[in-house]
């Protein structure tokens, strides 16, 4: 992925921090928490959240809350996850089909996994 081009295409100014955040999210196979991203960048909390709000506004990042923490991923495709209430393992699942929704951007389903049952 050409991150500079990606940001330009979404009318977002290119900064080293924004490039690094997108690089981190692009290289991850699962959503990342603030703490996981912050451990790889040099930014304060306010700067981080301002950038994430900008990314979400432009539709390039999707976030969801789990256990009072926000998790982030690139918004370049619909995804659904099952999160175990006991071990907190996150598993990618098939997107549910909902008659009430034109499209689903992301879905989180919580319950108890087979390993914890």
C-alpha positions in Angstrom: 0.0 0.0 0.0 1.3 3.5 -0.9 0.2 5.2 2.3 0.9 8.8 1.0 -1.2 8.2 -2.0 -3.9 6.5 0.2 -4.1 9.6 2.4 -4.1 12.0 -0.5 -6.9 10.1 -2.2 -9.0 10.6 1.0 -8.1 14.4 1.2 -6.1 13.9 4.4 -2.8 15.7 4.9 0.2 13.5 5.1 2.2 13.6 8.4 4.7 11.0 9.7 2.4 10.1 12.5 -0.6 9.5 10.2 1.6 7.4 7.9 2.8 5.3 10.8 -0.7 4.7 12.2 -2.0 3.6 8.8 1.1 1.4 8.3 0.4 -0.3 11.7 -3.3 -0.8 11.0 -2.5 -2.1 7.5 -0.1 -4.6 8.8 -2.4 -6.1 11.4 -4.7 -9.0 10.8 -7.0 -8.0 13.7 -8.3 -4.7 15.3 -5.8 -3.0 17.5 -6.4 -1.1 20.8 -5.1 2.4 21.6 -2.4 0.8 23.8 -1.3 -1.6 21.1 -1.0 1.2 18.6 0.6 3.7 21.1 3.3 1.1 21.9 4.5 1.5 18.3 4.3 5.3 17.9 5.4 8.4 19.6 2.3 10.5 20.2 0.2 11.8 23.1 -3.3 10.7 23.7 -5.0 13.8 22.3 -3.0 13.8 19.0 -3.7 10.1 18.6 -7.5 10.5 19.1 -7.7 13.5 16.9 -6.1 11.6 14.1 -8.4 8.6 14.6 -11.5 10.9 14.5 -10.2 12.3 11.3 -9.7 8.8 9.8 -13.2 7.7 10.9 -14.7 10.9 9.5 -13.2 10.1 6.1 -14.2 6.4 6.4 -10.7 4.9 6.3 -10.8 3.6 9.9 -13.6 1.7 11.7 -13.7 1.5 15.5 -15.6 -0.5 18.0 -15.6 -0.7 21.8 -14.8 -3.9 23.7 -14.3 -4.1 27.5 -14.3 -0.3 27.7 -11.5 0.0 25.1 -11.7 1.2 21.6 -10.3 -1.0 18.9 -9.4 0.2 15.4 -8.9 -1.3 11.9 -8.8 0.0 8.4 -12.3 0.4 6.9 -11.4 -1.1 3.5 -13.8 -4.0 3.8 -16.7 -5.2 6.0 -15.7 -7.5 8.8 -17.4 -9.3 11.6 -15.9 -10.7 14.8 -16.9 -13.0 17.6 -15.5 -12.0 21.0 -15.4 -14.5 23.9 -16.7 -13.0 27.2 -14.4 -15.2 29.2 -11.0 -15.4 27.4 -11.6 -12.3 25.2 -10.2 -14.1 22.1 -11.3 -12.3 18.9 -12.2 -14.5 15.9 -13.1 -13.3 12.5 -16.5 -14.6 11.4 -18.7 -14.3 8.3 -20.6 -11.1 8.0 -24.2 -11.6 9.1 -27.0 -10.8 6.5 -29.4 -8.3 7.9 -32.6 -7.4 6.1 -32.8 -4.1 8.0 -29.4 -2.8 6.7 -28.3 -1.9 3.3 -24.7 -2.7 4.1 -22.8 -3.8 7.2 -19.5 -2.0 7.9 -18.6 -4.1 11.0 -20.2 -6.4 13.5 -19.2 -7.6 16.9 -20.9 -10.6 18.4 -20.2 -11.6 22.0 -20.7 -14.9 23.7 -18.7 -17.8 25.1 -16.3 -19.6 22.7 -16.1 -23.4 22.5 -12.8 -23.5 24.3 -14.3 -21.8 27.4 -17.7 -23.6 27.3 
